[in-house]
Structures are given as C-alpha cells and as structure tokens.
C-alpha cells in the first residue's frame, strides 16, 4: 500500500515562490514515474509535472519555465519548486504515480493560494 503526504503549500503573493514536498511510503517510489497534479475549485484535476525514476521531466505548458520537479529516491520524496507564481496557480496540489491513469489512493494534498 502506498501512502502519499504532501506539504509545503501556503499563501503567497503573485511572483513569489513555494517548494512542495511529497513523502511516499511503500515500495514503489524508486521504480515509478511520479507526478504533481493540481485541482482548482470547480475544475478537474490536471497534471502539472512528472519525472521518471531516472530524472527525465515533463511539464504542462502553463508551468513550463516556472516550476521544477525533482525527486530523492533515497528519501522516497518528490519535490516541486514553484517560482513566479500566478493567481491561476491557486489549487490543491497532489502527488501520485504518473500517468494519472496508474494513480493510487490520493493524499490530502496541500493548498497553494496565490494572491494578486
């Protein structure tokens, strides 16, 4: 069973930065592509960024150049560095296996609120 715990969200002004963390328990982390997802109020959950076990990354066009995904396989931890935040980045952020079709049980997520 995989347990995912996201942290690091908060309230930040537009242009600011946040670093999200995701602690994963269970044995799959090192072998799985992982991703960050977000869900804004009234919208469907969307993929933000993903990273393979070997470090290859992919980003949604809306965050490319501003967000950086990384992972520490020795700590079973996934990170998302978010810079130049915009109000439209406001959402609850989740981590899980990538792609979303292979996702396991979702954690509680971490709220990111960007004020204008």
C-alpha positions in Angstrom: 0.0 0.0 0.0 1.3 3.4 -0.9 0.8 6.5 1.3 1.4 9.9 0.0 1.7 13.0 2.2 2.1 16.4 0.6 3.3 19.5 2.3 4.7 23.0 1.7 1.7 24.8 0.5 0.6 28.2 1.7 -0.4 31.7 0.8 2.0 33.7 -1.4 1.8 36.9 -3.4 2.0 36.8 -7.2 5.6 36.5 -8.3 6.6 34.6 -5.1 7.9 31.0 -4.7 7.0 27.9 -2.8 8.6 24.4 -2.6 6.2 21.5 -2.2 7.3 18.1 -0.8 5.7 14.7 -1.1 6.7 11.9 1.2 5.9 8.5 -0.2 5.7 5.3 1.8 5.6 1.9 0.3 8.0 0.1 -2.1 7.0 1.6 -5.5 8.6 5.0 -5.3 12.0 4.1 -6.7 10.6 2.2 -9.7 7.7 4.6 -10.6 7.4 7.7 -12.6 5.9 10.3 -10.2 3.9 13.4 -10.9 2.4 16.5 -9.4 -1.2 17.3 -10.0 -3.4 20.2 -9.1 -7.1 20.8 -8.8 -8.6 24.2 -8.7 -12.2 24.9 -7.4 -14.7 23.7 -9.9 -12.1 22.2 -12.2 -10.8 18.8 -12.9 -7.5 17.6 -11.6 -4.7 18.2 -14.0 -1.2 17.0 -14.4 1.4 19.7 -13.7 4.8 17.9 -14.0 6.2 14.4 -14.0 9.6 12.8 -13.5 10.8 9.3 -14.4 12.9 7.2 -11.9 16.0 8.3 -13.8 15.2 12.0 -13.7 13.6 12.8 -17.1 11.0 15.5 -16.6 7.9 16.8 -18.4 5.8 19.9 -17.7 2.4 21.3 -18.5 2.7 24.3 -20.8 1.2 26.5 -18.2 4.1 25.9 -15.8 7.0 25.3 -18.1 9.9 27.6 -17.2 8.5 28.4 -13.7 8.2 25.0 -12.0 10.8 22.4 -11.4 10.1 18.8 -10.4 12.7 16.7 -8.7 13.0 13.5 -6.6 15.2 12.0 -4.0 14.9 8.2 -4.4 17.0 7.6 -1.2 14.3 9.5 0.8 11.3 8.5 -1.2 10.5 12.2 -1.6 9.2 14.2 -4.5 9.6 17.9 -4.8 8.1 20.8 -6.8 9.8 24.1 -6.8 7.4 26.8 -7.9 8.7 30.2 -8.9 7.0 33.2 -10.4 3.7 32.1 -9.1 0.5 33.4 -10.6 -3.1 33.6 -9.2 -4.1 31.0 -11.7 -1.7 28.5 -10.0 -4.1 28.6 -7.0 -5.2 25.0 -6.3 -4.8 22.0 -4.1 -1.6 20.2 -5.2 -1.2 16.4 -5.1 1.5 13.9 -5.9 0.9 10.4 -7.3 2.2 8.0 -9.8 2.4 9.3 -13.4 0.5 9.0 -15.6 -2.7 9.7 -13.7 -4.3 6.5 -15.1 -2.0 4.5 -12.9 -2.5 6.6 -9.8 -3.0 5.1 -6.4 -5.1 6.4 -3.5 -4.8 10.2 -3.3 -3.4 12.0 -0.3 -5.0 15.1 1.2 -3.0 17.4 -0.9 -1.5 20.8 0.0 -3.3 24.1 -0.6 -1.5 26.7 -2.7 -3.1 30.2 -2.8 -1.5 33.0 -4.9 -2.9 36.5 -4.3 -2.8 39.1 -6.9 
